[in-house]
């Protein structure tokens, strides 16, 4: 392949589909792992294995580490939001009884929240179609959550945990985009894993008693989540974010609930209810409207309804 390929749309499409596939499958791998260890303990093992994988990469490639205290601090904050808060919340969501598919669905509204934040504070703009997508997506999630609460399949604890997770991944994604746009992803991931272990290991001991049942399925889940998700998929996401708008890039997440639901049905025989399926379809359509971008020269009259805020003049 020519070097130009890695700067074109073909390479971006490969990265996007890899991210979506692995991210959706990651909810199932997490569900498997949590059968053998509680969330904080499982995440501690996951990040320790991640550090072991990164050490030889850093020794061979010698990437640049953050050069100032401010840069190091920004990398740590972004890592704690993405790895400790986001993953800690999403793991506890499943641990407290919510299915992998519904967890993935609720977290898939991150692009909708990102869209609202990006318009208000980051100078991006949305078309009328995209505003409709925001409303449709949020309505779909509200439908699913209401149904799950109504049939007592979602507890207050699981809803609080998924809210914490959603807050962490949204804040972490935007924080890294604003304050860490040029950091080396290899060294930054190493620093963030160290920070995550420093926070999660004491919690695993104090809250959970570090209760782990050692088994091959758990180790396989950890290997998949570390190598496939935390290292490769997260790096793919950050590379894509450097090439595009925050709203459109994070809208790749709208496909992950579909992968999670199909895999959960195939592996665990867990069939979502008709109302949950309706909510999933509505939400995916809504986030799809936010993600879709018209070809240049063919934008609708409403494309520029929200003007970029580039300052006076």
N, C-alpha and C positions, 0 to 999 in steps of 0.2 A: 504494500500500500504506500502511496506517495504521502509525503508530509502534509500536502494540502488536504488530504482526506480527513485528517484529525482536526482540521479547522472548519470543516463544512457541516452541512445539515445531516449527512449520512451518519457521521460519528456521533452527533448530538442525538439522533434518533436511537442509535444503539445504546448509548448511555441512559437515555430516558426509559427505554423498555427494560433494560437490566434493572434499573432502580425500582420500577414499578413491580416487576416480578418478584424480586428479592424482598422488597418491603412488604408486599402482601403475604408472602410465604413466611415472613418473620413472625407474624402474629401466631401462626400455627406452631412454629418452632418454640416460641415462648410458652404456648399452652402445654407442649410436651415437657419442657424443662421445669415448669412450675409444679409438675406432678412429683418432682423429686427434691425440690428446694423452694423455700419461700422467696418472695421477690428480692429483698435486699441481699440475701445470701446468694441467690442465683446471679444477680448483677455483679456482685463482688467477684465471683468466680469468672464470670464472663470478661470483666475488664482486666483481671489478672492474666488470663489467657491472652487477651488482646495485647497487653504489654509484652508478654513473652514473644508474640509474633512480630511486634514492631521493633524490638531491640536489634535483631540481625539486619533488618531493613535500614535502620538508622546508622548502624556501624558501616554498612557497605556504601550507602548513598550519601551519607553525611549532609543532610539537609540543613538549611539555616534555621536556627531556633530564634524565638522572639528576642530582639536585641535590647529592648528597654523594659523597665518595670511596668510602664503603662501598657505596652503591647502584650506582655506576659499576662497582666491582669485581665485584659480584654479576652484573651484566649481562654483563660480559666473560667471567667464568667460565662462565656458562650458555651463552654464544655459542660459546666454544671447545669445550665438550663437544658441543654440538649440531651445529656446522658443521665444525670442524676434525677432532675425534676421530671423531665418528659418520660424517660423509661421507667423510673420508679413509680410514677403515677399509672402508666399504662399496664405495667406488670401487676400492680395491686388491683387494677380494675378487673383483670381476668381472674386473679387469685380470689377475689371476693365474689366471683360467680358470673360475671358478664361474659358472653360468648366472644370468641376471637373476631367473628364477623361484625358484630355490633360495635365492639371496641374500635375496630378498624374504620367503621362507618363514621362514628362520632369524631374520631381524630381526623378523618378526611375533610372535615369542614375547615381545617386550618387555612386553606387557600382563600376561603371566604372572609375569614377574619384578617388574613394578610392583605386582602384587597382593600378592606376598609381602612386599615392602618396605612397602607401605601398611598392611598388617595389623600388621606388627611395630613400625613407628615412627611412623605417621601416624594412628593411631586409627580406621582403616576396618575393616570387617568383611566376611567372605565367608561365603556359605551353603555347605552341604555340596555342593550342585550345582557351585558355583564351584571348590571345592577339587578336585572330580573333574575339572573342566575344566582346571585347572592341570596335574594329573598326565597327562591325556590329551594335552594340547598338547605338553608336554615329551617325551612318549613318541613322538609323531608326528615331531617334529624329530629325535630320536635315531635313529629308523628311517631317515629320509632321509639324515642325515649318515653313519651306519654304511654304508648302501648306497653312497653316493658314494665313501667311502674304500675300500670293498671293491672297487669297479670302477675305482678310481684316477681318478675324475673330480673329486676334491677333494684338493688338496695341503695339506700342513701350513701353508704360507704363507697360503693362502686361508682356512683355518679360523682361524688366528690373527688375520687381518685382520677377519673377520666377528665374532669375539669382541670385539675392540677396538671395533668399530662398535656392537655391541649394548650394551656397557658404557657407551659415550659417550651414546647416545641415551636410555638409561634414566636415567642420572645427570643428564643435562642437562634432561630433561623434569621430573623431580622437583625438581631444584635451582631451576629457574625458577619452578615452582609455589610453592615454599616461600619463596624469597628475593626473587623479582621479581613478585609477584602483581599489582601495580598500576602497573607501568611502562608508558609509552606504547610500543606495539608498533612504531611507525614509527621513533622515535628509537633504541629498543633494537636494532632490526634493523640500523640504520646503524652503531651502535657495534660490534655483533657482527661485521658484515662487515669493518669496519676491522681488528678484532682477528684475524679469520680470515686476512685477506690478510697481515698482519704476521707470522703464523706460517707460512703455507703458501708464500708467495713465496720465502723463502730455501730452504725444502725443495725446491721445484720446481727451483731453480737448482743446489743442491748435490747432490741425489739423482738428478735426471732430466735435468739439463742444459737444461731448459726446451725440450724438443724438441716443437714444435707444427707440424702440417701444416694450414695454413689451408684450410678448405673450408666450403661452405655448410651441409652437414649438421651440422657441429660448431657453427657459429654458431646454427643453428636449435635445436639441442639446448640450448645455453646460454640462449637466449632463453626457451625453454619452462621450463627448470629454475629460472631466476631469477624470472620474472614469475609463472608458474603455481604453482611449488612453494615456493621460498624466501620469496617475499613474500606471496602470497595464501594458499597452503595452510597454511603455518606460522602465519600470522595467524589463519586459521580454527581451527586446532588449539588455539591458546592461548585464543581466545575461548571455545571449547567447554569447555576445562579450567576456566575461571573460573566456569562454570555448573554443573559436575558433579564427581563423584568421579574421582580420578586413575585408578583401575582401570577404570571403565566407559568413560571418555572415550578413553583410549589403546587400548582394545579395538577401536576402529574399524580399527586396523591389521590385524585378522584377515582382512579382505577383499582386501588389497593383493596377496598372492601369486596369487590367482585372476586378477586383472587382468594381472599381470606374465606369468604362464604363457600366458594366451590371446594376449596381444599378441606375445610372443616366438615363439609358434607361427605366428601370422599373418604376422609380418614376417621371421622368420629361418628358419622351418620346423623349429624345434628342438622335438621332441616328447619330453616327459619319459617315463621308463620307468614301467612299471606299478607298481613298488614306490614310486617317487617320487610318483606320483599318489595312491597309498594313504596315504603319509605326509602329503601335502598335505591330503587329506580329513580324516584323523584330527586333524591340528593345527588346521585351521579349525574343526572341530566342538568341539575343546577350548577354543579361545579364544572361540568363540561361546557356550559355556556360562558362561564368565567374564563375557562382555559382557551376556548376557540378564538382564533384570530383571523379576521378576513384578510384576503390577499391584498397587497398594495394596489390602490386605485379602485378597489371595489368595496370600500367601507360604506356602511350605511350612513344615513343623514345623522343618526344619533351617535356616531362614533366619537365625536368631539364634544359631547355634552359636558364632560368634566375636563376642564382645561388644565394643562400642566402648570404647576406653580413654580416658575423659575425665577421669581423675584420681579421687582419693578422693571418696566421698560421693555 
